[in-house]
């Protein structure tokens, strides 16, 4: 067992890290994109993400956004949506028909729920 103040320390398990100066395994936390299960850090499943280091659960992305790969630390807007304000929205042009009237976008471009239009 390492002695505090000594040069020895315990390495964290795979996909984990610890704050500088800590020496014990219980100081290890999962890296962004990973969550703790059975004392091991596992990649967030596809569609979920985790932004910071810690042992919290992975979260679902917001409406019209997706985590494209396992171990994602962030979400990206779904195809056809853009992020101008921190929320994935349909571009204004997506809600207009040929007569410059608002078209019925219903469940959004891919059936992912209501679409939002910025005016």
Helices and strands as residue ranges (DSSP letters): E 16-17, G 25-27, E 29-30, E 34-37, E 40-43, E 48-49, E 59-60, E 65-66, E 76-77, E 81-83, E 88-90, G 92-95
